[in-house]
Amino acid sequence: MPLSSPKILETPRGQFAYRESGPADGPVVVMIHGWPESSYCWNGVAEHLDPGLHLIAPDLRGLGDSERTPGQEPYRKVALARDVMALLDTLEIDDVYLVGHDWGGIVAQEIALAIPDRVNRLVIMNIAIINNLKGNREVIETVRSGSGSVYWYQHFLQTPDLPEAMIPGNEETWLRHFLRTWSRDGFPDDALREYVRMFRIPGTPGASANYYRTFHDDAKRWATTAGHVWPMPGLYIYGNRDRVIIPEYLNHIGDCFESIRVEQVDAAHFLQEEQPADVARHLNAFFKE
């Protein structure tokens, strides 16, 4: 069942957009997007999920049709998690299956840290596990042993004022680079058009850059999670052709969960848009257990 058009919701933490589908009384699946996308990225997956599920896909602050907020502090991942929790509280949603891709996977983990009793199952896609300090150190060692050139965009986005000056007017060129070159066999045209529309909303280049400008503060927080073990059942779905989230990110994640399954799909970074049916198949099986 396809997701709805964006709905706007006022919460105690601000104004946020979200898409939904499925019966109001069905088990709730919250799907959180990453950068440089929005809730639109889950449309293909939604069409293949069990129609009895109630899907909620929020737009994170600064992206999609949610509010653009000045300053960096609102874009720390623990703050973004509080935004999503405020949306769920306003919608009076308690227990959820939680799915997150890219930065959305980090936000999902922050939510699971904050309200573990409300997260029945946790699904992470192509991003680091924040309490996997051993595996993440091995990623750093691997990157340092090579050129690390694929990560240039992170340094660009962290540079003060530069994204705000250079992205406006060049949104399609900017997004096409990532969405097409980080995909296995191209990228859906409709999704590209939607993200270009989003990046043309005033404030989006700076807001999206703040996801990376807050990274060092985020990393200090995650360093304190060493030894944490996720109590809820976990699933990691890995697009195995990703050039940024390399296989070393999977090292040692079994130590971070009481129960974790790893499934691979033939895709690069944007696996939910490259292989939506395969992603949905793994989700359906995991939710039915």
Backbone as CSV, one residue per row, in Angstrom:
resi,resn,N_x,N_y,N_z,CA_x,CA_y,CA_z,C_x,C_y,C_z
1,MET,0.856,-1.197,0.000,0.000,0.000,0.000,0.892,1.247,0.000
2,PRO,0.735,2.153,-0.972,1.619,3.329,-1.055,1.402,4.272,0.120
3,LEU,2.435,5.007,0.432,2.342,5.995,1.496,1.517,7.196,1.045
4,SER,0.929,7.881,2.002,0.143,9.076,1.722,1.042,10.240,1.318
5,SER,0.431,11.319,0.863,1.145,12.582,0.717,1.521,13.096,2.109
6,PRO,2.478,14.010,2.204,2.895,14.480,3.532,1.755,15.122,4.315
7,LYS,1.680,14.783,5.585,0.762,15.402,6.528,1.599,16.220,7.506
8,ILE,1.078,17.366,7.910,1.813,18.261,8.814,1.245,18.128,10.223
9,LEU,2.145,18.000,11.197,1.736,17.815,12.581,2.488,18.793,13.471
10,GLU,1.750,19.506,14.319,2.367,20.366,15.326,2.648,19.528,16.574
11,THR,3.885,19.581,17.042,4.275,18.862,18.244,4.919,19.854,19.210
12,PRO,5.163,19.456,20.453,5.854,20.352,21.388,7.257,20.725,20.938
13,ARG,7.838,19.980,20.001,9.193,20.268,19.536,9.213,20.947,18.163
14,GLY,8.054,21.237,17.596,8.025,21.920,16.314,7.061,21.276,15.351
15,GLN,7.154,21.705,14.100,6.232,21.263,13.048,6.928,20.245,12.161
16,PHE,6.321,19.060,12.072,6.946,17.976,11.317,5.958,17.367,10.338
17,ALA,6.504,16.911,9.225,5.713,16.215,8.215,5.924,14.710,8.362
18,TYR,4.928,13.949,7.953,5.064,12.494,7.932,4.115,11.926,6.895
19,ARG,4.429,10.741,6.424,3.569,9.980,5.525,3.131,8.720,6.254
20,GLU,1.970,8.195,5.871,1.510,6.974,6.526,0.667,6.154,5.565
21,SER,0.445,4.913,5.946,-0.489,4.043,5.230,-0.827,2.878,6.136
22,GLY,-1.852,2.129,5.741,-2.236,0.943,6.483,-3.286,1.216,7.531
23,PRO,-3.854,0.163,8.115,-4.943,0.304,9.079,-4.483,0.931,10.381
24,ALA,-5.327,1.780,10.957,-4.973,2.491,12.184,-4.731,1.551,13.344
25,ASP,-5.339,0.362,13.316,-5.195,-0.569,14.430,-4.130,-1.633,14.176
26,GLY,-3.353,-1.483,13.096,-2.300,-2.455,12.794,-1.035,-2.174,13.572
27,PRO,-0.135,-3.155,13.664,1.175,-2.914,14.292,1.882,-1.759,13.599
28,VAL,2.464,-0.863,14.375,3.048,0.358,13.821,4.517,0.128,13.458
29,VAL,4.845,0.465,12.229,6.225,0.443,11.758,6.645,1.886,11.481
30,VAL,7.650,2.361,12.193,8.176,3.710,11.995,9.445,3.597,11.158
31,MET,9.459,4.275,10.001,10.568,4.178,9.057,11.222,5.552,8.919
32,ILE,12.513,5.627,9.252,13.218,6.904,9.326,14.266,6.971,8.223
33,HIS,14.176,7.995,7.408,15.066,8.180,6.263,16.415,8.755,6.690
34,GLY,17.336,8.768,5.729,18.646,9.369,5.949,18.889,10.567,5.057
35,TRP,20.156,10.866,4.814,20.599,11.993,3.995,20.949,11.478,2.608
36,PRO,20.625,12.214,1.552,19.936,13.513,1.474,18.481,13.325,1.056
37,GLU,17.771,12.481,1.762,16.444,12.059,1.340,15.362,12.560,2.294
38,SER,14.186,11.970,2.156,13.044,12.287,3.010,12.209,11.022,3.147
39,SER,11.054,11.150,3.771,10.159,10.000,3.913,9.744,9.411,2.572
40,TYR,9.893,10.172,1.501,9.550,9.688,0.155,10.318,8.417,-0.194
41,CYS,11.477,8.228,0.408,12.333,7.099,0.041,11.708,5.742,0.362
42,TRP,10.683,5.715,1.219,10.074,4.457,1.633,8.883,4.051,0.771
43,ASN,8.536,4.833,-0.255,7.352,4.529,-1.059,7.408,3.134,-1.673
44,GLY,8.536,2.786,-2.269,8.646,1.491,-2.918,8.546,0.340,-1.942
45,VAL,9.196,0.461,-0.789,9.137,-0.580,0.237,7.707,-0.734,0.734
46,ALA,7.019,0.401,0.950,5.663,0.367,1.497,4.724,-0.458,0.624
47,GLU,4.917,-0.408,-0.687,4.031,-1.135,-1.595,4.179,-2.645,-1.480
48,HIS,5.280,-3.118,-0.879,5.527,-4.555,-0.757,5.374,-5.059,0.675
49,LEU,5.088,-4.184,1.617,4.945,-4.613,2.999,3.556,-5.191,3.252
50,ASP,3.459,-5.987,4.303,2.183,-6.572,4.709,1.138,-5.471,4.850
51,PRO,-0.005,-5.561,4.155,-1.013,-4.492,4.206,-1.653,-4.328,5.578
52,GLY,-1.426,-5.258,6.492,-1.969,-5.113,7.835,-1.141,-4.232,8.746
53,LEU,0.034,-3.782,8.270,0.898,-2.922,9.072,0.476,-1.461,8.934
54,HIS,0.630,-0.702,10.004,0.392,0.744,9.985,1.746,1.425,9.873
55,LEU,2.024,2.027,8.730,3.330,2.619,8.439,3.327,4.109,8.770
56,ILE,4.367,4.550,9.462,4.589,5.965,9.759,6.005,6.310,9.310
57,ALA,6.129,7.266,8.398,7.438,7.672,7.885,7.594,9.179,8.074
58,PRO,8.296,9.619,9.117,8.457,11.055,9.355,9.544,11.670,8.485
59,ASP,9.419,12.962,8.214,10.508,13.767,7.665,11.309,14.315,8.829
60,LEU,12.594,14.031,8.863,13.436,14.568,9.924,13.574,16.086,9.782
61,ARG,13.877,16.732,10.885,14.055,18.188,10.897,15.059,18.615,9.830
62,GLY,14.684,19.642,9.079,15.580,20.185,8.069,15.500,19.513,6.717
63,LEU,14.710,18.438,6.596,14.580,17.702,5.346,13.106,17.424,5.074
64,GLY,12.795,16.961,3.856,11.403,16.746,3.492,10.608,18.022,3.636
65,ASP,9.447,17.933,4.268,8.602,19.098,4.480,8.511,19.482,5.952
66,SER,9.442,18.976,6.766,9.500,19.398,8.163,10.205,20.738,8.269
67,GLU,10.141,21.345,9.447,10.661,22.695,9.600,12.180,22.750,9.487
68,ARG,12.661,23.857,8.939,14.088,24.171,8.893,14.383,25.027,10.116
69,THR,15.325,24.590,10.910,15.615,25.251,12.174,17.055,25.755,12.146
70,PRO,17.307,27.013,12.485,18.682,27.510,12.480,19.507,26.912,13.609
71,GLY,20.833,26.940,13.425,21.729,26.435,14.460,22.018,24.961,14.299
72,GLN,23.074,24.504,14.946,23.501,23.119,14.816,22.889,22.206,15.868
73,GLU,22.641,22.707,17.053,22.194,21.860,18.159,20.966,21.010,17.815
74,PRO,19.965,21.547,17.098,18.781,20.718,16.794,19.073,19.522,15.898
75,TYR,20.279,19.455,15.299,20.596,18.390,14.364,21.515,17.332,14.971
76,ARG,21.812,17.452,16.267,22.450,16.330,16.929,21.464,15.167,16.906
77,LYS,21.972,13.968,16.782,21.080,12.842,16.526,20.183,12.529,17.712
78,VAL,20.647,12.822,18.925,19.779,12.625,20.084,18.623,13.619,20.044
79,ALA,18.853,14.825,19.515,17.780,15.812,19.377,16.789,15.387,18.293
80,LEU,17.296,14.859,17.177,16.408,14.379,16.124,15.554,13.212,16.617
81,ALA,16.139,12.380,17.474,15.367,11.284,18.062,14.230,11.828,18.927
82,ARG,14.494,12.887,19.674,13.439,13.484,20.499,12.331,14.058,19.632
83,ASP,12.702,14.558,18.442,11.669,15.032,17.510,10.725,13.906,17.120
84,VAL,11.297,12.765,16.754,10.466,11.636,16.321,9.622,11.133,17.485
85,MET,10.196,11.092,18.685,9.420,10.643,19.842,8.279,11.605,20.139
86,ALA,8.502,12.911,19.931,7.435,13.886,20.126,6.320,13.674,19.116
87,LEU,6.681,13.343,17.878,5.668,13.052,16.861,4.855,11.823,17.259
88,LEU,5.534,10.769,17.719,4.821,9.561,18.131,3.910,9.827,19.323
89,ASP,4.394,10.621,20.272,3.562,10.947,21.437,2.326,11.737,21.014
90,THR,2.510,12.679,20.101,1.382,13.486,19.632,0.361,12.626,18.892
91,LEU,0.848,11.627,18.170,-0.041,10.695,17.477,-0.566,9.603,18.406
92,GLU,-0.130,9.617,19.660,-0.543,8.639,20.681,-0.184,7.211,20.259
93,ILE,1.048,7.063,19.771,1.576,5.766,19.372,2.575,5.308,20.431
94,ASP,2.396,4.107,20.926,3.264,3.591,21.982,4.295,2.610,21.429
95,ASP,3.892,1.380,21.187,4.840,0.350,20.757,5.040,0.386,19.251
96,VAL,6.320,0.233,18.822,6.627,0.326,17.390,7.662,-0.719,16.989
97,TYR,7.616,-1.068,15.706,8.756,-1.658,15.020,9.507,-0.466,14.415
98,LEU,10.807,-0.410,14.604,11.578,0.781,14.236,12.589,0.430,13.155
99,VAL,12.555,1.200,12.046,13.431,0.967,10.903,14.159,2.276,10.583
100,GLY,15.474,2.203,10.367,16.210,3.415,10.020,17.315,3.145,9.021
101,HIS,17.446,4.036,8.043,18.492,3.949,7.018,19.405,5.163,7.126
102,ASP,20.737,4.935,6.973,21.700,6.033,6.961,21.554,6.814,8.273
103,TRP,21.552,8.152,8.245,21.392,8.906,9.497,20.104,8.517,10.220
104,GLY,19.091,8.103,9.472,17.868,7.638,10.120,18.105,6.398,10.965
105,GLY,19.099,5.580,10.578,19.458,4.431,11.387,20.104,4.839,12.693
106,ILE,20.860,5.929,12.669,21.432,6.467,13.913,20.320,7.028,14.797
107,VAL,19.402,7.781,14.205,18.279,8.329,14.965,17.461,7.192,15.575
108,ALA,17.257,6.119,14.813,16.515,4.977,15.339,17.213,4.388,16.557
109,GLN,18.525,4.313,16.510,19.260,3.778,17.658,19.149,4.694,18.870
110,GLU,19.173,6.001,18.640,18.993,6.945,19.750,17.601,6.785,20.366
111,ILE,16.600,6.538,19.534,15.243,6.300,20.052,15.225,5.018,20.880
112,ALA,15.860,3.968,20.362,15.884,2.694,21.071,16.637,2.803,22.399
113,LEU,17.621,3.678,22.476,18.307,3.929,23.744,17.381,4.626,24.731
114,ALA,16.587,5.581,24.217,15.768,6.425,25.089,14.522,5.700,25.586
115,ILE,13.885,4.923,24.712,12.608,4.284,25.077,12.622,2.812,24.658
116,PRO,13.539,2.019,25.203,13.646,0.628,24.753,12.390,-0.185,24.994
117,ASP,11.591,0.197,25.997,10.368,-0.550,26.296,9.286,-0.330,25.242
118,ARG,9.454,0.671,24.366,8.457,0.949,23.333,8.896,0.463,21.951
119,VAL,10.133,-0.033,21.838,10.665,-0.501,20.556,10.673,-2.025,20.578
120,ASN,9.737,-2.622,19.851,9.614,-4.080,19.847,10.690,-4.755,19.007
121,ARG,11.046,-4.129,17.892,12.084,-4.661,17.011,12.819,-3.490,16.366
122,LEU,14.106,-3.695,16.102,14.964,-2.631,15.586,15.640,-3.094,14.305
123,VAL,15.441,-2.311,13.222,16.035,-2.622,11.920,16.948,-1.476,11.514
124,ILE,18.201,-1.804,11.201,19.181,-0.801,10.777,19.644,-1.152,9.367
125,MET,19.806,-0.116,8.534,20.201,-0.321,7.147,21.343,0.626,6.780
126,ASN,22.485,0.049,6.434,23.636,0.764,5.872,24.036,1.998,6.674
127,ILE,24.382,1.752,7.934,24.950,2.793,8.790,25.627,2.098,9.965
128,ALA,26.439,2.837,10.693,27.154,2.273,11.836,26.202,1.902,12.962
129,ILE,26.595,0.883,13.739,25.950,0.585,15.006,26.703,1.391,16.063
130,ILE,26.020,2.280,16.760,26.719,3.289,17.560,27.476,2.691,18.738
131,ASN,27.048,1.547,19.269,27.749,0.943,20.396,28.794,-0.077,19.966
132,ASN,29.028,-0.190,18.647,30.011,-1.135,18.115,31.364,-0.447,17.979
133,LEU,31.946,-0.051,19.098,33.177,0.725,19.036,34.322,-0.058,18.406
134,LYS,34.396,-1.359,18.670,35.473,-2.174,18.103,35.364,-2.224,16.579
135,GLY,34.177,-2.512,16.075,33.995,-2.565,14.626,34.194,-1.218,13.968
136,ASN,33.723,-0.158,14.609,33.859,1.170,14.019,35.312,1.624,13.984
137,ARG,36.119,1.190,14.963,37.550,1.488,14.902,38.197,0.780,13.723
138,GLU,37.755,-0.431,13.439,38.304,-1.155,12.290,37.928,-0.474,10.980
139,VAL,36.740,0.134,10.936,36.361,0.920,9.761,37.338,2.080,9.573
140,ILE,37.613,2.809,10.658,38.529,3.952,10.577,39.905,3.517,10.098
141,GLU,40.395,2.385,10.610,41.707,1.891,10.189,41.712,1.537,8.709
142,THR,40.615,0.938,8.230,40.529,0.583,6.814,40.497,1.824,5.937
143,VAL,39.716,2.819,6.354,39.629,4.057,5.573,40.973,4.768,5.544
144,ARG,41.656,4.817,6.681,42.950,5.499,6.746,44.018,4.790,5.918
145,SER,43.858,3.501,5.702,44.841,2.757,4.911,44.677,3.012,3.415
146,GLY,43.554,3.611,3.014,43.320,3.958,1.615,43.315,5.459,1.427
147,SER,42.710,5.911,0.334,42.703,7.349,0.053,41.629,8.085,0.831
148,GLY,40.519,7.398,1.142,39.417,8.058,1.829,38.718,9.092,0.981
149,SER,38.974,9.093,-0.341,38.443,10.162,-1.191,36.928,10.139,-1.279
150,VAL,36.297,8.977,-1.064,34.843,8.895,-1.185,34.140,9.726,-0.124
151,TYR,34.865,10.081,0.940,34.255,10.823,2.040,34.440,12.335,1.913
152,TRP,34.826,12.813,0.746,35.084,14.242,0.567,33.882,15.097,0.926
153,TYR,32.686,14.602,0.620,31.472,15.392,0.811,31.250,15.736,2.283
154,GLN,31.706,14.872,3.184,31.533,15.149,4.606,32.355,16.373,5.019
155,HIS,33.571,16.477,4.508,34.409,17.648,4.810,33.812,18.913,4.190
156,PHE,33.281,18.775,2.984,32.623,19.916,2.340,31.453,20.408,3.185
157,LEU,30.596,19.485,3.631,29.414,19.867,4.382,29.762,20.440,5.752
158,GLN,30.872,20.033,6.308,31.276,20.540,7.621,31.923,21.922,7.543
159,THR,32.237,22.378,6.338,32.882,23.679,6.177,31.871,24.800,6.403
160,PRO,32.149,25.746,7.296,31.187,26.815,7.572,30.823,27.596,6.311
161,ASP,29.533,27.783,6.093,28.962,28.655,5.056,29.115,28.140,3.624
162,LEU,29.978,27.171,3.375,30.228,26.755,1.995,29.025,26.063,1.359
163,PRO,28.391,25.080,2.005,27.199,24.475,1.379,26.090,25.487,1.130
164,GLU,25.903,26.413,2.080,24.861,27.430,1.924,25.137,28.326,0.712
165,ALA,26.405,28.518,0.380,26.769,29.389,-0.730,26.753,28.665,-2.075
166,MET,27.091,27.362,-2.078,27.347,26.689,-3.345,26.228,25.762,-3.813
167,ILE,25.398,25.262,-2.913,24.347,24.331,-3.341,23.156,25.041,-3.981
168,PRO,22.666,26.181,-3.429,21.510,26.835,-4.057,21.765,27.172,-5.527
169,GLY,20.820,26.803,-6.370,20.960,26.973,-7.806,21.601,25.783,-8.494
170,ASN,22.208,24.888,-7.706,22.869,23.695,-8.247,22.328,22.421,-7.595
171,GLU,21.094,22.476,-7.149,20.548,21.355,-6.370,20.542,20.039,-7.152
172,GLU,20.132,20.104,-8.415,20.034,18.850,-9.167,21.409,18.251,-9.416
173,THR,22.380,19.072,-9.775,23.741,18.568,-9.994,24.294,17.962,-8.711
174,TRP,24.084,18.640,-7.599,24.562,18.175,-6.295,23.950,16.817,-5.937
175,LEU,22.639,16.710,-6.035,21.973,15.475,-5.636,22.210,14.345,-6.625
176,ARG,22.248,14.675,-7.898,22.449,13.632,-8.914,23.775,12.908,-8.681
177,HIS,24.794,13.634,-8.236,26.089,12.999,-7.983,25.942,11.853,-6.993
178,PHE,25.266,12.101,-5.866,25.153,11.081,-4.829,24.120,10.020,-5.173
179,LEU,22.949,10.463,-5.600,21.853,9.522,-5.814,22.124,8.579,-6.976
180,ARG,22.845,9.046,-7.988,23.123,8.195,-9.138,24.433,7.413,-8.957
181,THR,25.475,8.033,-8.418,26.760,7.334,-8.307,26.818,6.413,-7.101
182,TRP,25.975,6.642,-6.090,25.940,5.743,-4.934,24.890,4.655,-5.086
183,SER,24.332,4.491,-6.253,23.341,3.454,-6.506,23.949,2.399,-7.424
184,ARG,23.370,1.232,-7.394,23.890,0.121,-8.192,23.619,0.329,-9.670
185,ASP,22.372,0.597,-10.032,21.974,0.710,-11.439,21.141,1.968,-11.662
186,GLY,21.656,3.120,-11.254,20.905,4.352,-11.407,20.000,4.602,-10.214
187,PHE,19.084,5.551,-10.386,18.231,5.980,-9.282,16.885,6.403,-9.861
188,PRO,15.780,6.135,-9.140,14.460,6.479,-9.689,14.311,7.972,-9.978
189,ASP,13.826,8.297,-11.162,13.688,9.700,-11.564,12.710,10.457,-10.667
190,ASP,11.603,9.793,-10.271,10.624,10.490,-9.451,11.211,10.884,-8.099
191,ALA,12.042,10.001,-7.523,12.662,10.310,-6.243,13.674,11.447,-6.387
192,LEU,14.446,11.422,-7.465,15.395,12.511,-7.697,14.665,13.849,-7.777
193,ARG,13.555,13.904,-8.518,12.797,15.146,-8.639,12.282,15.613,-7.277
194,GLU,11.838,14.670,-6.453,11.317,15.033,-5.139,12.408,15.615,-4.250
195,TYR,13.606,15.056,-4.293,14.675,15.575,-3.435,15.217,16.903,-3.960
196,VAL,15.185,17.101,-5.271,15.546,18.419,-5.812,14.542,19.457,-5.313
197,ARG,13.244,19.128,-5.369,12.218,20.037,-4.827,12.515,20.376,-3.363
198,MET,12.844,19.349,-2.598,13.114,19.537,-1.177,14.318,20.454,-0.957
199,PHE,15.398,20.244,-1.704,16.613,21.034,-1.499,16.440,22.476,-1.955
200,ARG,15.404,22.737,-2.753,15.142,24.117,-3.164,14.325,24.884,-2.133
201,ILE,13.837,24.200,-1.102,13.174,24.894,0.002,14.234,25.683,0.770
202,PRO,14.035,26.982,0.980,15.067,27.787,1.659,15.478,27.173,2.998
203,GLY,16.779,27.154,3.224,17.319,26.633,4.476,17.757,25.192,4.418
204,THR,17.381,24.467,3.352,17.705,23.046,3.303,19.200,22.773,3.174
205,PRO,19.958,23.472,2.312,21.388,23.159,2.232,22.105,23.275,3.578
206,GLY,21.823,24.334,4.322,22.469,24.492,5.626,21.980,23.490,6.643
207,ALA,20.665,23.224,6.652,20.114,22.252,7.592,20.695,20.870,7.330
208,SER,20.773,20.482,6.068,21.308,19.154,5.753,22.791,19.072,6.093
209,ALA,23.518,20.175,5.921,24.936,20.188,6.293,25.122,20.015,7.797
210,ASN,24.167,20.506,8.571,24.280,20.398,10.024,24.217,18.958,10.523
211,TYR,23.687,18.052,9.712,23.749,16.634,10.069,25.203,16.184,10.206
212,TYR,26.080,16.773,9.403,27.497,16.404,9.424,28.309,17.313,10.342
213,ARG,27.890,18.539,10.490,28.615,19.450,11.386,28.517,19.019,12.849
214,THR,27.477,18.276,13.179,27.297,17.804,14.555,27.918,16.433,14.785
215,PHE,28.574,15.894,13.777,29.068,14.520,13.864,30.058,14.327,15.016
216,HIS,30.968,15.261,15.225,31.993,15.074,16.258,31.367,15.046,17.652
217,ASP,30.388,15.902,17.888,29.679,15.851,19.171,28.904,14.548,19.315
218,ASP,28.283,14.102,18.233,27.569,12.830,18.256,28.520,11.688,18.624
219,ALA,29.695,11.678,17.986,30.639,10.580,18.198,31.103,10.509,19.650
220,LYS,31.260,11.662,20.286,31.637,11.663,21.701,30.550,10.992,22.537
221,ARG,29.297,11.256,22.184,28.204,10.630,22.909,28.200,9.125,22.688
222,TRP,28.378,8.695,21.435,28.322,7.270,21.129,29.452,6.502,21.811
223,ALA,30.591,7.168,22.048,31.701,6.501,22.725,31.314,6.045,24.130
224,THR,30.286,6.685,24.695,29.843,6.304,26.040,28.931,5.091,26.023
225,THR,28.560,4.607,24.832,27.630,3.479,24.746,28.346,2.136,24.658
226,ALA,29.665,2.125,24.713,30.407,0.867,24.659,29.911,-0.059,25.762
227,GLY,29.678,-1.299,25.417,29.172,-2.254,26.389,27.663,-2.370,26.405
228,HIS,26.969,-1.399,25.791,25.507,-1.515,25.713,25.137,-2.662,24.776
229,VAL,24.112,-3.403,25.139,23.596,-4.487,24.306,22.119,-4.212,24.050
230,TRP,21.739,-4.195,22.766,20.343,-3.929,22.422,19.486,-5.096,22.887
231,PRO,18.463,-4.833,23.716,17.649,-5.942,24.224,16.595,-6.432,23.246
232,MET,16.141,-5.563,22.344,15.095,-5.962,21.396,15.727,-6.729,20.221
233,PRO,14.973,-7.644,19.583,15.503,-8.342,18.409,15.925,-7.345,17.334
234,GLY,17.060,-7.625,16.689,17.592,-6.715,15.688,17.754,-7.367,14.322
235,LEU,17.651,-6.548,13.302,17.892,-6.965,11.914,18.735,-5.895,11.246
236,TYR,19.829,-6.302,10.617,20.641,-5.379,9.826,20.516,-5.817,8.368
237,ILE,19.980,-4.929,7.528,19.867,-5.202,6.089,20.953,-4.391,5.397
238,TYR,21.836,-5.087,4.691,23.026,-4.445,4.131,22.999,-4.474,2.613
239,GLY,23.016,-3.283,1.996,23.254,-3.166,0.570,24.733,-3.377,0.332
240,ASN,25.102,-4.526,-0.246,26.496,-4.969,-0.206,27.400,-4.362,-1.273
241,ARG,26.884,-3.371,-2.017,27.743,-2.669,-2.979,28.005,-1.223,-2.552
242,ASP,27.748,-0.929,-1.299,27.916,0.430,-0.778,29.399,0.794,-0.749
243,ARG,29.726,1.981,-1.277,31.115,2.449,-1.278,31.461,3.234,-0.018
244,VAL,30.443,3.685,0.708,30.683,4.498,1.908,30.572,3.637,3.173
245,ILE,29.472,2.897,3.294,29.304,1.993,4.428,29.885,0.640,4.007
246,ILE,31.172,0.474,4.299,31.938,-0.673,3.810,31.676,-1.900,4.686
247,PRO,32.056,-3.106,4.233,31.723,-4.329,4.980,32.245,-4.351,6.414
248,GLU,33.326,-3.631,6.692,33.868,-3.629,8.055,32.867,-3.102,9.083
249,TYR,31.863,-2.356,8.641,30.836,-1.896,9.576,30.069,-3.063,10.187
250,LEU,30.090,-4.234,9.535,29.382,-5.400,10.044,30.199,-6.161,11.086
251,ASN,31.488,-5.874,11.178,32.332,-6.599,12.118,31.853,-6.401,13.550
252,HIS,31.719,-7.487,14.273,31.433,-7.490,15.717,30.029,-7.030,16.090
253,ILE,29.127,-6.842,15.136,27.814,-6.341,15.554,27.029,-7.386,16.334
254,GLY,27.430,-8.641,16.203,26.777,-9.669,17.010,26.974,-9.462,18.496
255,ASP,28.045,-8.762,18.868,28.301,-8.477,20.282,27.414,-7.358,20.811
256,CYS,26.721,-6.660,19.927,25.970,-5.460,20.321,24.486,-5.734,20.531
257,PHE,24.022,-6.920,20.213,22.602,-7.270,20.301,22.437,-8.578,21.070
258,GLU,21.363,-8.685,21.794,21.002,-9.984,22.348,20.635,-10.948,21.227
259,SER,20.030,-10.408,20.171,19.657,-11.215,19.013,19.732,-10.343,17.773
260,ILE,20.539,-10.747,16.778,20.686,-9.953,15.563,20.809,-10.879,14.358
261,ARG,20.110,-10.524,13.287,20.231,-11.209,12.012,20.759,-10.214,10.995
262,VAL,21.660,-10.659,10.133,22.187,-9.817,9.061,21.743,-10.404,7.728
263,GLU,21.095,-9.584,6.919,20.679,-9.977,5.578,21.305,-9.020,4.572
264,GLN,21.772,-9.550,3.445,22.364,-8.720,2.406,21.455,-8.689,1.181
265,VAL,21.434,-7.529,0.519,20.735,-7.398,-0.750,21.706,-6.857,-1.787
266,ASP,21.449,-7.155,-3.036,22.329,-6.738,-4.126,22.020,-5.281,-4.470
267,ALA,22.591,-4.373,-3.702,22.318,-2.946,-3.862,23.498,-2.171,-3.298
268,ALA,23.514,-0.893,-3.596,24.530,-0.019,-3.026,23.916,0.708,-1.818
269,HIS,24.134,2.007,-1.684,23.747,2.677,-0.442,22.244,2.841,-0.288
270,PHE,21.543,3.190,-1.357,20.110,3.498,-1.268,19.280,2.244,-1.523
271,LEU,19.525,1.206,-0.735,18.936,-0.105,-0.996,17.417,-0.093,-0.963
272,GLN,16.794,0.784,-0.170,15.330,0.789,-0.100,14.706,1.306,-1.391
273,GLU,15.467,2.045,-2.183,14.964,2.512,-3.479,15.514,1.688,-4.636
274,GLU,16.664,1.045,-4.427,17.228,0.189,-5.461,16.552,-1.185,-5.496
275,GLN,16.290,-1.742,-4.320,15.723,-3.087,-4.227,14.583,-3.093,-3.203
276,PRO,13.507,-2.327,-3.440,12.446,-2.216,-2.435,11.755,-3.535,-2.119
277,ALA,11.577,-4.388,-3.122,10.889,-5.659,-2.875,11.715,-6.561,-1.975
278,ASP,13.033,-6.597,-2.201,13.896,-7.426,-1.356,13.939,-6.898,0.073
279,VAL,14.050,-5.580,0.218,14.044,-4.992,1.563,12.741,-5.318,2.277
280,ALA,11.618,-5.154,1.585,10.312,-5.444,2.194,10.184,-6.919,2.555
281,ARG,10.743,-7.787,1.740,10.666,-9.225,2.032,11.348,-9.540,3.357
282,HIS,12.509,-8.961,3.578,13.220,-9.192,4.834,12.459,-8.568,6.013
283,LEU,11.868,-7.404,5.804,11.108,-6.777,6.874,9.876,-7.601,7.223
284,ASN,9.137,-8.042,6.225,7.940,-8.837,6.486,8.267,-10.094,7.291
285,ALA,9.348,-10.773,6.896,9.730,-12.002,7.601,10.119,-11.700,9.047
286,PHE,10.824,-10.613,9.261,11.302,-10.249,10.586,10.117,-9.852,11.493
287,PHE,9.167,-9.105,10.947,8.038,-8.657,11.755,7.087,-9.808,12.096
288,LYS,7.062,-10.855,11.280,6.147,-11.972,11.519,6.680,-12.978,12.535
289,GLU,7.963,-12.880,12.868,8.556,-13.857,13.785,7.900,-13.762,15.160
